[in-house]
Amino acid sequence: MTCIIHRTYTMSDHVTVRTLCGLTMYSDHTATRQAKQSGPWESCPLCETALLLDSLQLPDTPPPRRPRHWIQPPLEGMETT
């Protein structure tokens, strides 16, 4: 059985934490260390994705709204043909 290791920004041990993928759990550094040493384990892909997106430092402001309908701009230079 593969163990899934979740990531969190909380460094304290034996406290309730929120993982980067949104789970609420109890931190246990000893159990995490044992899981990594005793058998196959994987890092949670959602936690890894959240960590990657956080590292991109994207602006918090949303992009400007686009018009709902696209309007054809006037064609210039077509009068001579």
Steps between C-alpha positions, in 0.01 A plus 500: 500500500634842405492775761408853390692782668327840510673838515427786737660832588459432875829382648367421849455138602186353663266781398198518271611620156349570161684330215564682173232286334244606762487209746490566873713254694731455796872551429733219602861535388600161641226316310593685180866407538408135567269487197778630276748242633278191526353465155381657179361849534387781271458870552140619458468636143252769609738623773785508247287696253400752769867540595595559135223757444597680820862519382396673175403813695209588274322832565191482719300733274286333234565583135287777348161398367468451131195614304235234466480528122780541255444784253662498157716811468446707185704377206728773377642511149230276354329791316756499216454139397 
